Amino acid sequence: MREKGLSLLEIIVSAVIMSLLVVGLANLFLAGKRQILHSRARMTGGELGKYFLDPLQMDVRQDLWGNNCLSAGIGCPGAQVVEGLSYAPNYNITSNSPIGRVNRVRVNITWNEPS
């Protein structure tokens, strides 16, 4: 007499294999989501860099440089919160240029990404 069906051992082995596949796919989806959030935060930081430098565009002339928000210390945008992340600007002004007295402003945007 031949029995039709699966034994308990076969069912357990197939369940273990399926669970390993599901866990691997879940990790793949979580890594993809983390990468998308990281890319979105970088794009937002780049857009905010333009926002942080916008007040300086009106004062690009060297003879008016002393009237901008960085030299006066007021009016420059501070930290911004976008989608729950706080983006903070850090301005770096370089004045020593080989072609004369030219100021270069670099803004570094920092934020803490969720883990």
FENGI-V132585 format. One record per pair of residues at least 6 apart in sequence whose C-alpha atoms are under 7 Angstrom apart, sorted by the first residue. I is the first residue (numbers start at 0). J is the second residue. D is the distance in Angstrom with one decimal. If there is no record, write none. Layout:
BEGIN
i = [I | I]
j = [J | J]
d = [D | D]
END
This chain:
BEGIN
i = [44 | 44 | 48 | 48 | 51 | 54 | 55 | 58 | 58 | 68 | 68 | 69 | 77 | 77 | 78 | 78 | 78 | 78 | 79 | 79 | 79 | 80 | 84 | 84 | 85 | 86 | 86 | 86 | 87 | 87 | 87 | 88 | 88 | 88 | 88 | 89 | 89 | 89 | 90 | 90 | 90 | 90 | 91 | 91 | 91 | 92 | 92 | 92 | 92 | 93 | 93 | 93 | 94 | 94 | 94 | 94 | 95]
j = [86 | 108 | 106 | 108 | 76 | 75 | 67 | 64 | 67 | 74 | 75 | 75 | 87 | 88 | 85 | 86 | 87 | 88 | 85 | 86 | 87 | 86 | 110 | 111 | 110 | 108 | 109 | 110 | 108 | 109 | 110 | 106 | 107 | 108 | 109 | 106 | 107 | 108 | 104 | 105 | 106 | 107 | 104 | 105 | 106 | 102 | 103 | 104 | 105 | 102 | 103 | 104 | 100 | 101 | 102 | 103 | 101]
d = [7.0 | 6.2 | 6.7 | 6.8 | 5.9 | 6.8 | 6.3 | 5.9 | 6.0 | 5.2 | 5.2 | 6.6 | 6.5 | 6.6 | 6.5 | 5.4 | 4.2 | 6.4 | 5.7 | 5.2 | 6.5 | 6.1 | 6.7 | 6.8 | 5.8 | 6.3 | 5.6 | 4.8 | 5.6 | 5.4 | 6.5 | 6.2 | 5.7 | 4.7 | 6.6 | 5.5 | 5.1 | 6.4 | 6.7 | 5.8 | 4.5 | 6.5 | 5.7 | 5.1 | 6.2 | 6.6 | 5.6 | 4.6 | 6.5 | 5.6 | 5.0 | 6.4 | 6.4 | 5.8 | 4.5 | 6.4 | 6.9]
END
